[in-house]
Amino acid sequence: MDTCSFDYPSGKFLEITGTQVFCTNCHLEGEGDAFTFSLLMIGVNGGTLVLKGGKFMMNSATPNYPSLADVQASSGNTKGGGLLIEGMFL
């Protein structure tokens, strides 16, 4: 995805399972006090999320979420997985 926008979701921003997602120059914004779970979830063998450029903004002085991302992607010899954030304003 290029130059996309995810604004004020009611659930997780992204939940990636067993696939690869690449976001370039995207804008993610939400209420930080509205979440009690991690905002991004990456799981299963090969689950990969790459965020390059753009902004990730949580508008709250008292956030409730435990972490930005919950990464449970397996890394094996055949497929790796995980989260890469590069040049993104947090």
Backbone as numpy.savetxt, mean C-alpha at the origin, in Angstrom:
# Nx Ny Nz CAx CAy CAz Cx Cy Cz
-0.34 1.04 -12.98 -1.19 2.20 -12.98 -0.29 3.43 -12.98
-0.67 4.40 -13.75 0.11 5.62 -13.82 -0.80 6.82 -13.57
-0.35 7.71 -12.68 -1.06 8.94 -12.35 -2.50 8.63 -11.92
-2.65 7.71 -10.97 -3.97 7.32 -10.47 -4.23 7.99 -9.13
-5.47 7.88 -8.65 -5.83 8.48 -7.38 -6.78 7.57 -6.62
-6.45 7.30 -5.36 -7.31 6.54 -4.45 -7.61 7.46 -3.27
-8.83 7.91 -3.16 -9.18 8.89 -2.13 -10.24 8.36 -1.17
-9.94 8.44 0.12 -10.86 8.16 1.22 -11.64 6.85 1.06
-10.91 5.71 0.98 -11.61 4.42 0.88 -12.26 4.04 2.20
-13.22 3.14 2.14 -13.88 2.65 3.36 -13.19 1.40 3.89
-12.30 0.81 3.12 -11.54 -0.37 3.53 -10.06 -0.14 3.26
-9.30 -1.21 3.10 -7.88 -1.07 2.80 -7.69 -0.32 1.48
-6.59 0.40 1.38 -6.29 1.08 0.13 -6.04 0.04 -0.97
-5.15 -0.90 -0.70 -4.84 -1.95 -1.67 -4.63 -3.26 -0.93
-5.16 -4.34 -1.46 -4.94 -5.68 -0.93 -4.44 -6.53 -2.09
-3.15 -6.84 -2.08 -2.48 -7.53 -3.19 -2.21 -8.96 -2.75
-2.74 -9.94 -3.46 -2.50 -11.35 -3.12 -2.07 -12.12 -4.36
-0.82 -12.58 -4.36 -0.33 -13.46 -5.41 -0.16 -12.83 -6.77
-0.10 -11.51 -6.85 0.11 -10.83 -8.13 1.01 -9.62 -7.91
1.37 -8.95 -8.99 2.23 -7.79 -8.90 1.47 -6.55 -9.34
1.59 -5.46 -8.57 0.95 -4.19 -8.89 2.01 -3.11 -8.85
2.07 -2.30 -9.91 3.02 -1.21 -10.02 2.24 0.10 -10.14
2.47 1.03 -9.21 1.81 2.33 -9.22 2.87 3.42 -9.34
2.72 4.28 -10.36 3.67 5.36 -10.59 2.94 6.70 -10.52
3.48 7.61 -9.72 2.93 8.96 -9.57 1.47 8.95 -9.15
1.12 8.07 -8.23 -0.25 7.97 -7.76 -0.45 8.76 -6.47
-1.69 9.08 -6.18 -2.08 9.86 -5.01 -3.01 9.00 -4.16
-2.60 8.70 -2.93 -3.43 7.94 -2.00 -3.69 8.83 -0.80
-4.97 9.03 -0.46 -5.31 9.94 0.63 -6.50 9.43 1.41
-6.45 9.58 2.74 -7.55 9.12 3.57 -7.50 9.71 4.97
-8.49 9.37 5.76 -8.56 9.80 7.16 -7.80 8.80 8.02
-6.72 9.22 8.63 -5.88 8.33 9.42 -6.54 7.78 10.67
-7.52 8.49 11.20 -8.18 8.01 12.41 -9.36 7.09 12.11
-9.63 6.83 10.82 -10.77 5.99 10.44 -10.39 4.52 10.31
-9.10 4.19 10.38 -8.63 2.82 10.15 -8.06 2.23 11.43
-8.40 0.98 11.70 -7.81 0.26 12.84 -6.99 -0.93 12.35
-6.68 -0.96 11.05 -5.91 -2.02 10.42 -4.88 -1.38 9.49
-3.91 -2.17 9.05 -2.89 -1.66 8.12 -3.55 -1.22 6.82
-3.00 -0.17 6.22 -3.62 0.43 5.04 -3.35 -0.34 3.75
-2.23 -1.04 3.70 -1.87 -1.86 2.55 -1.64 -3.29 3.02
-2.09 -4.28 2.25 -1.86 -5.68 2.58 -1.27 -6.37 1.37
-0.11 -6.99 1.57 0.54 -7.74 0.50 0.76 -9.14 1.00
0.20 -10.13 0.31 0.31 -11.50 0.78 0.43 -12.52 -0.33
0.66 -13.74 0.06 0.76 -14.92 -0.80 2.06 -14.86 -1.61
2.55 -16.00 -2.01 3.79 -16.11 -2.77 3.71 -15.26 -4.03
4.59 -14.30 -4.17 4.62 -13.45 -5.35 3.88 -12.14 -5.20
3.16 -11.94 -4.10 2.44 -10.68 -3.89 3.43 -9.53 -3.81
3.33 -8.58 -4.73 4.29 -7.49 -4.82 3.57 -6.18 -5.08
3.94 -5.14 -4.37 3.43 -3.79 -4.60 4.61 -2.85 -4.72
4.66 -2.11 -5.83 5.71 -1.12 -6.06 5.05 0.24 -6.20
5.41 1.17 -5.31 4.89 2.54 -5.34 6.06 3.46 -5.67
6.01 4.12 -6.83 7.08 5.03 -7.25 6.51 6.42 -7.47
7.08 7.40 -6.78 6.61 8.77 -6.91 5.24 8.95 -6.30
4.68 10.12 -6.43 3.34 10.39 -5.92 3.32 10.72 -4.44
2.12 10.64 -3.85 1.93 11.00 -2.45 1.03 9.98 -1.75
1.32 9.71 -0.48 0.49 8.89 0.38 0.21 9.74 1.61
-1.01 10.26 1.73 -1.32 11.20 2.81 -2.47 10.70 3.66
-2.24 10.65 4.96 -3.27 10.29 5.92 -3.53 11.51 6.78
-4.71 12.07 6.65 -5.04 13.34 7.30 -5.61 13.11 8.69
-4.73 13.08 9.68 -5.15 12.93 11.06 -3.98 13.22 11.99
-4.26 13.89 13.08 -3.23 14.12 14.09 -3.11 12.93 15.03
-4.14 12.04 15.04 -4.14 10.88 15.93 -4.52 9.62 15.14
-3.59 9.10 14.32 -3.90 7.91 13.52 -4.13 6.69 14.40
-5.02 5.80 13.94 -5.35 4.57 14.67 -4.78 3.31 14.03
-4.27 3.41 12.82 -3.79 2.21 12.13 -2.44 1.76 12.72
-2.21 0.43 12.81 -0.99 -0.08 13.45 0.27 0.11 12.60
0.11 0.10 11.27 1.26 0.24 10.38 0.77 0.62 8.99
1.67 1.13 8.20 1.33 1.47 6.83 1.00 0.21 6.03
1.80 -0.83 6.21 1.63 -2.05 5.41 1.78 -3.30 6.25
0.99 -4.30 5.88 1.09 -5.65 6.45 1.59 -6.54 5.32
2.89 -6.87 5.37 3.50 -7.66 4.30 3.66 -9.09 4.77
2.92 -10.00 4.15 3.01 -11.42 4.46 3.27 -12.22 3.20
3.94 -11.61 2.24 4.25 -12.26 0.97 5.42 -13.20 1.17
5.27 -14.42 0.68 6.36 -15.39 0.75 7.41 -15.07 -0.30
8.63 -15.34 0.03 9.71 -15.21 -0.93 10.35 -16.57 -1.10
10.20 -17.13 -2.27 10.78 -18.43 -2.56 11.72 -18.34 -3.74
12.24 -19.48 -4.17 13.15 -19.52 -5.31 12.43 -19.18 -6.61
11.12 -19.44 -6.68 10.40 -19.23 -7.93 9.74 -17.86 -8.00
9.32 -17.31 -6.85 8.66 -16.01 -6.83 9.04 -15.28 -5.56
9.34 -14.01 -5.72 9.58 -13.17 -4.55 8.33 -12.37 -4.26
8.34 -11.63 -3.21 7.19 -10.80 -2.89 7.59 -9.73 -1.91
6.77 -8.68 -1.84 7.05 -7.65 -0.86 6.56 -6.29 -1.31
7.12 -5.26 -0.68 6.71 -3.88 -0.89 7.94 -3.03 -1.16
7.87 -2.21 -2.22 8.92 -1.26 -2.53 8.28 0.12 -2.65
8.75 1.06 -1.83 8.28 2.45 -1.92 9.51 3.29 -2.27
9.43 3.97 -3.41 10.58 4.74 -3.89 10.13 6.13 -4.34
10.70 7.14 -3.74 10.43 8.52 -4.14 9.00 8.98 -3.90
8.32 8.37 -2.96 6.94 8.74 -2.65 6.92 9.58 -1.40
6.15 10.67 -1.42 5.99 11.52 -0.24 5.01 10.84 0.70
5.46 10.57 1.94 4.60 9.93 2.94 4.25 10.95 4.00
